Amino acid sequence: MAVPVAFFAVFFAYPVAAILARGLHVDGAWQLARIWDVVAQSDIRHVLWFTTWQALASTALTLLVALPGAYVFARFDFPGKHVLRAIVTVPFVLPTVVVGTAFLALVGRGGLLDELWGVRLDTTVWAILLAHVFFNYAVVVRTVGGLWGQLDPRQEEAARMLGASPLKAWRQVTLPALGPAVAAAVLMVFLFTFTSFGVVQILGGPGFSTLEVEIYRQTSEIFDLSTAAVLTIIQFLAVGAILALHAWTVRWRESALRLVDESVTARRPRGAGQWGLLAGVLASVVVLLLLPLAVLVQRSLDAPDFGYYRALMSADGGVFLVAPIEAIGNSLRYAVVATVIAVVIGGLAAAALTRRDAGRFVRGFDALLMLPLGVSAVTVGFGFLIALDEPPLDLRASWILVPLAQALVGVPFVVRTMLPVLRAVDARLREAAAVLGASPWRVWREVDLPMVRRASLIAAGFAFAVSLGEFGATVFIARPDNPTLPVAVAKLLGRAGELNYGQAMALSTILMVVCAVALLVLERLRTDRTGEF
Amino acid sequence: MRTTNKYIALAVGLGLVTLSACGSSSGSAGGDSKSVTLVSHDSWAVSKSVIAEFEKKSGYQVKVLEDGDAGQAVNKAILTKDNPQGDVFFGVDNTLLSRALDNGLFQPYEPKGADQIKPEYRVDEDKHRVTPIDTGDICVNYDKAYFSKHKLTPPTSFDDLIKPAYKNLLVTENASTSSPGLGFLLGTAARYGDNGWQDYWEKLKANGVKVVDGWEQAYNEEFSGSAGGKKAKADRPLVVSYASSPPAEVIYADPKPATAPTGVATGTCFRQVEYAGLLSNAGNTEGGKALLDFMLTKTFQDDMPLNMFVYPVREGAQVPEEFTKYGPQAEDPETMDPAKIADNRDDWVKSWTSLVLK
């Protein structure tokens, strides 16, 4: 427990507090009246309103599109299912800077919708909503579908035998069992869309601004730190409330359910209705998720003989000191370090949270570890700069900042994956081992470790994929001699010229493939009890 | 479990301390006098051989820290000025110069070769806190193919852009989040005066100007003349970009076309100048001074244009052939005193936002 707390305090709470204090503690006095000044501004209230309603709308739309998907992935067996499930997770870990470009090709001018029906959605709120579906589809499929696949269908069948209509059986048996997972998914999607940054900036255009975008603008462009601090606090409170609700649904979910192996419940679709549902879900996945990704690939191949890929091997472009291809190595190295940190910290936190004597404080820490998912990267980045600037922790120019920042985002995934598995370990096994004379270390090695090994591999894989795609924090600290993949893509996109654009597409494609492979490996490793993402 | 956790805690704690220790020794400028650290924005680029030459001559090893886009990099430098991340900062332009100077970001130093800088770029000559390094023009670019296909003359001036012939053709960037967007706004303010630019923008808005958040979207997604725009089937043949964008369209094409696919409306330009300076409280002032000297040498000034797509400030430095051939430099670009920009920037951006975006 001490390690995760210390980690969290040093690399998250302290930097964030430092930057907030810089904004609100001016000339030796706290400027708390600033809070009211800022909230009273009509622009700011408009931002708050837009942030909230677009998040609500995005969440509703995501649920509408993804719940049938969750059902299909959970209950139907069809060829290519595992590959497809890995691929629909790719958007979740891709940086928006890459996806924005591809997504515009779908809903922008000359995009698919434009060619079919003359519909263009760029710089409208629809583009934002659809992109949010694109990014968060996997959250619903994994959280809800993961559990759905393991619910014992015989319970529903039993209700049917006792005379319940299909609807009634579903409402009274399946829905209550599924409810907490749906609630958790809803809250996570709401959290991600509430704090949306890249999607809103790239697809929404300057007419739309979420809290996160406004914090970035105030900090990074206008340099009004006190307004940024107030906005950060508002976002903090909102995210805190979302997470508190989430923590509550997680505990609610841990009520005993009869779970069976997924391979038992999934079967081939039968009848026109089921085939129709499958076809509908596959069509929505193709249009909303695969097409934008395919556009990236197509544009990366738009030069003879893989010209853009070959250009990646050379450092002559002048954009980098090194050949862009080296960004792959950099990204992998950073991601490995970030993964190690995230697994150690997250694993220890999960272990501490599992202890039966864990009090209210410890359980609250569960929600606290999720906070980095909802706090703006620019706040953390600026906080790092002014907080971690003295030995022994002068990290401002150090490479370790990149994996540390990435690990902050990875830890919540590790905790969420490991927690259910660890909780499932029967405490009596440990007690028995201890009574038989095993040292605590040996108890852990012989009882806990074998059970959590697979879960920790999955956690590691997720942390790895998230680190690979992490952009917001990385871009603050990456250095020109070792750019990461997303940073290199952003830099290439920031320059005129065909070759730069093509290389950006080629690098994006590579990033996508690396993420997809990592996630495919994860598919093979799925545990009996599902994680929550 | 309890004792186990403690052991792991100890091990991890030690690990982190070790990591942070090696992090700080390899990264920060500190007392390491053999290396000099340059802090810049993420458009920084220089030939490897040129840096190697400096390292060989001066004996200092150069470390570069890229700190986000131009605005971000300046703001971060200001935040850390008491304990800076490096010795020299490069990349504050005339739109942000006053913010940097007012916050005491730099200490005085007049580099060798300062007398070689073209007079029109010199500022702060009594204190020498900053040194101009490069310049570039923010101008409207046009898609040649579009205008020849529609038998239309491309616009050449700000006045042209509000003519009905060019309705719904221009895309620009948000002045509050993008430096070309801000530059274009300042260009119109310089051209039409403090009270006239709002009127101009009303007309521009009525003429269908489209505003997007950043240069990447404007240039790669909306502008029909760029490589990305062609693939995205973009439909705006006019974009606010740089005078050096047309040469880039040739240099980064394979095979290289005989002429640039895009051109510059030379009467719509706003001149940006980028400065470098020795950071206050720099750990290695001697190294920083040597680096600043180097940035004004002919070697560096000749190398810079094709790396960062900017023009040199030094008399006699070579402007690459590609620049003159594919993208004529504006003869009479709009300019504005940094102090005036500082006084008005926030107000102008605010009124521009409510005028154009709402």
Interface residues (C-beta under 8 A of the other chain):
Chain A: M1 A2 V3 A6 F7 R22 G100 T101 L104 A105 G108 R109 G110 D122 T123 Q201 I202 G204 G205 P206 G207 R217 T219 S220 E221 I222 F223 R299 D302 A303 G307 A311 A315 G317 G318 V319 F320 L321 V344 I345 L348 A351 A352 R355 F382 L385 I386 D389 E390 P391 P392 L393 D394 L395 R396 A397 S398 W399 I400 L401 R430 P440 W441 V443 W444 V475 F476 A478 R479 P480 D481 V487 A490 K491 L493 G494 R495 A496 G497 E498 L499 N500 Y501 G502
Chain B: M1 R2 T3 T4 N5 K6 Y7 I8 A9 V12 G13 L16 V17 L19 S20 A21 G23 S24 S26 G27 S28 A29 G30 T37 D42 S43 W44 A45 S47 K48 K63 V64 L65 E66 D67 G68 D69 G71 Q72 N75 K76 I78 L79 T80 N83 Q85 G86 R99 N174 S176 T177 K210 V211 V212 D213 G214 W215 E216 Q217 Y219 N220 E221 S226 A227 G228 K231 A232 K233 A234 D235 S241 Y242 S244 S245 A248 E249 I251 Y252 A253 D254 L306 N307 F309 D346 L357 K358
